[in-house]
Amino acid sequence: MTESPEQDYDPGDVAVIGMSLRAPGARNKEEFWDNLVHGRESVSFLAKEDILVDETLIHSPFYVRACGVLEGYDQFDPSVFGISDRMAAAMTPENRMFLESAWEALEDGGYDPDRLTAEMGMYGANNPQTAALYSSPPDRVSVGPEAIEASLAWSPDTMTSNALYYMGLTGEAVTVAAVCAGFHYAVHLACQSLLLGQSDMAIAGGAMVRLPHPRGHLWEENRVLSKDGHCRPFDANGTGTSLSSGVVTVLLKPVAGAVADRDHIYAVVKGSAVNNNGVSAMAYGLAQPERLSACIANAMEVGGVTPDTVSLYEANGLGLPMTDELEVHAASMAFGKQTATTSIGGVKGNVGHGGVVSGGFGAMKAALALHHRTLPATINLTEVNQDLDFPSTPFVPQREGAPWEPESGIRRAGITSIGGGGYNAHLVLEEAPALAPRAPEAVGRPRLATLSALDDEALDQRRARLRKWLTAHPDQRLDDICYSLNLGRKVMARRWAAVVRSREELIAALSDDSPRGQATSTAAAPHVDVDSFPRGDHGLVCAGPDAGSLSALAAAWVTGERVDFGALHTGEASHRVPLPTYPFRPRRFWRTDW
């Protein structure tokens, strides 16, 4: 997309430049991180009347009324994507969630799909059983337009192609089937596509909605589902995990390109690896230490990473002593002989087992830990399983939250995901590269900030979200904020704009009682002579950098004129920053018959 910067970056490194998450107890990645650092468990314990299925099982003494409930799993905002209500009801919950999450990841990265000319790889994992349980389309003898439309909306295979189509993008679309290792496999394949030059950018992730929802599970001795609903990674009293749902997506780009494009970087994928146990497994579907160890070691080798520099190991961590022992043994073989150098954690204690997205929960935890330079505690760990023999391994259980200060001088994390059927996968993440020094922001220079939405209510929500974000992030520069707003958001019908000289003026302009004349909107736009503006190939061009010219441009834009924002920011060194994403207005869509 742009020329590489002067600095040298490892050509195999891939930057994570946008992220989106919905998980039990968390509507977004910020709430997820807040839950982690405060040690909250987001597994719900249900009353019998909350469970509308399992009538013959619910009174069994072995039925556990616990799961990670996903709020809004049955809701969707089709209007943003131009999708009819009929099509929205035909789409499975996972297809809908993945689409909204991919949109959020792209916005979080500061990119407008309408301005993108890049080839976008779309890689995602889902659970085919969800589609089967979501009112499968009838078996038609002939395949006409109606049958094709319904099947493309419902099919698990078309989750990624639907996302490309409805976001207005082009590129590769690959829907991955790798059971509980699905998220990791999607990221691995996306990175391969980027490194081979098949894609310029990529969105990778996974979506999981367990149907019926919500429901509990049956406990069985020495199986992976918990006896009491709690997951206790590495604990002597662990009995397994509960089940949960969610969605995680990440926006990826080669590091050199991300730095050149002045992207915000959360973390860097240094290496990834996948393999399968095949016939080597002790029992089909059970973790096999030698194969898992080879997978972990391969990911580090691919990234040129030595084990002593990996100071966080985010485990698959099912919370069952037998499986925890197998995993710790495998990871110890991969890491070698050093002892007590690496924090080990398990996010399933917080959110349960998210199936194909479970690795995404772990990767999101690791990426945010790198970003915030903080190691969250592994919760529900009260009595460490002595059979794990941690003192003779490289690992130390993270029993309390702590600042992340690695001895090696660089923060790196390894994240393992294991799927039934012998699937192994491992990612190695590294903290973002340091930003190059740049000149201070010009004080008092007028700047144009813009927002848009489909309707005035959503526009008001965008203003409120941005005002709250500005208050919470006092160190962010105004030039970066305006650059990200003007070039990183899809332009919609209802618009708001303000010309401001400081962050404080922008916060004031976003308020309901903003000073008169400081901001303008579609609902109250002044008349402007659009013929007085220079025009380029991409719309109106600002006549000058002064406040009067910018105000005139703002008035033209809010009345529906196309503006060349690229020309407005020509010559600037502004960076993209992760601003609040679109306020979807979800409604319930559910199909019970065709």
PyMOL commands that set and color helices and strands:
alter all, ss='L'
color gray80, all
select helices_A, chain A and resi 29-37+48-50+78-81+85-90+93-108+128-133+145-154+156-167+179-195+255-260+278-280+289-302+307-309+321-335+348-351+355-372+386-388+390-392+456-472+478-487+503-510+522-524+530-532+547-558+565-568
alter helices_A, ss='H'
color red, helices_A
select strands_A, chain A and resi 14-22+44-45+63-64+66-67+75-76+120-125+173-176+201-208+217-218+246-254+267-276+312-314+342-345+374-375+395-397+402-403+412-419+423-431+447-453+494-500+519-521+535-536+539-540+587-588
alter strands_A, ss='S'
color yellow, strands_A
deselect
rebuild
show_as cartoon
